Amino acid sequence: MRRLRVAVLGALAALAVVAATQPADQPAQVLRRYLAAFNRHDVEGVVATLHPDVKWISVMGDSAVVEITGRDSLSSWMYRYFAALPTVKSEQRGLTLSGAYASTEERVSWTTREGEPRAQSALSVYEVRGGAIVRVWYYPAAREPARK
């Protein structure tokens, strides 16, 4: 019985060390930093939340396509995106955490060049490891009705 207690205490101590080095809410923290940088249109801030080999994956029906691989490619894409949509903002609607994964509904809104408000939302899943976003799966966006 004593050996069992020692083994259990040793296992709990090992779990405590792992928990201390990888907080359970790490994906949430990384996504908050990512979203804040995105809303500032701070490409370098966004890139700082990404793993060097990050993959952006679009899910369409029963298939998935890797759209972007690597921080450099994503950085180039983001500069063009923010130039094309200078008023774009994003918000998360809810966040579900499961280990290294975080899923959310993301609502993106912007104003067209003609001054018309636009918005769409999509489900996304982020994989966060070692404090960096490793993979993102984006599902098809649904356009929202214009708000007055």
HELIX and SHEET records of a PDB file:
HELIX    1   1 ARG A    2  THR A   21  1                                  20    
HELIX    2   2 GLN A   26  ASN A   39  1                                  14    
HELIX    3   3 VAL A   43  VAL A   47  1                                   5    
HELIX    4   4 ARG A   71  ALA A   84  1                                  14    
SHEET    1   A 6 SER A  63  THR A  69  0                                        
SHEET    2   A 6 LEU A  50  MET A  60 -1                                        
SHEET    3   A 6 ALA A 132  TYR A 138  1                                        
SHEET    4   A 6 PRO A 117  ARG A 129 -1                                        
SHEET    5   A 6 TYR A 101  THR A 111 -1                                        
SHEET    6   A 6 LYS A  89  SER A  98 -1                                        
SHEET    1   B 5 SER A  63  THR A  69  0                                        
SHEET    2   B 5 LEU A  50  MET A  60 -1                                        
SHEET    3   B 5 ALA A 132  TYR A 138  1                                        
SHEET    4   B 5 PRO A 117  ARG A 129 -1                                        
SHEET    5   B 5 ALA A 142  ARG A 143 -1                                        
END                                                                             
